[in-house]
């Protein structure tokens, strides 16, 4: 058991990978709850794919990958928000256009660099390549993301539950939604090295969707979502270490398995609960036992 669970983390690169995974779980788990509640999973998918051209441009210019990805992600989020702002174009249409256009631009730039294989870790992730110095950047970005969520907790909650009431109360619903769209960009950027562009959407949505099956309260949902992301990260790293597979894919598969378990458990609990309520209702409607003394009829006229 010690060889399976403890020995892998005696290696420096595994400890660094574990720390990076925990930071990604915190940011993605917290933001993902708002994404799921607002039904914005497809938006996260679009922003995740839209950072690809920014990363490639950063490589071509010799700049920081994080900065290039962040600029491209924020640009994509703002374009999606502006195009669908006044319902001239439906949001799902705007998302589809931006996603396909930005991702196609990224693939075109990758093909022109002649370094497609060297940039493939952007698509699929390579958490073992994270350097200890990168953890400071991830930690700062995670702290900023969590701090913004805490600062605007009321506005995010009210506008998600009842946008009409929120607007009547003076909450700028459109601005809050735009802010959440922009916040998706740094959240996705910090996960590029861990699970990659393609699988980062799963880290945003799957733990939060699992938590939504277990509770309806927002703060506990965020805590559970973060916890599921952490468990998925640790388990996925161990699995990938022992089988020699992709760490990002292993992490996402573990998260998907936890979602499946939660869904089955919730379905069974609802089925059992429904049967219990049905049996109680039948017992309440059942006639009295034939062996018991008959009760006097309330419709019988009183004796004179």
Number of C-alpha atoms within 10 A of each C-alpha: 6 7 8 12 12 11 12 17 18 9 10 13 17 20 15 20 25 21 20 26 28 20 23 32 28 24 29 34 31 27 25 30 28 22 24 19 16 14 12 17 18 18 24 27 23 25 30 32 28 31 31 30 24 24 29 26 20 17 17 12 10 9 13 12 19 19 15 21 27 23 18 24 33 20 18 26 26 15 17 27 22 15 17 16 15 11 9 9 13 13 20 14 13 19 24 15 13 22 24 14 13 22 19 16 17 21 14 13 20 23 12 10 14 10 13 14 10 10 17 14 18 22 18 21 24 19 25 19 15 17 14 15 9 13 17 12 13 23 18 11 19 21 15 15 21 16 12 14 19 11 11 12 12 13 18 22 15 17 20 19 12 11 18 13 13 19 14 10 10 9 18 15 21 15 12 16 17 19 17 18 23 20 19 27 24 24 30 29 29 28 29 29 25 29 31 25 26 18 22 29 25 23 28 31 27 28 33 31 23 24 27 22 16 16 13 10 10 16 13 14 23 24 17 22 31 27 19 24 32 24 20 26 30 19 19 23 27 23 19 16 17 10 10 9 13 19 26 27 20 23 29 23 17 21 26 19 15 20 21 14 13 18 16 13 14 14 13 12 12 12 11 12 12 12 12 12 11 12 12 12 11 11 11 10 9 9 8 12 8 7 6 7 8 9 7 7 7 7 6 7 7 6 4 3
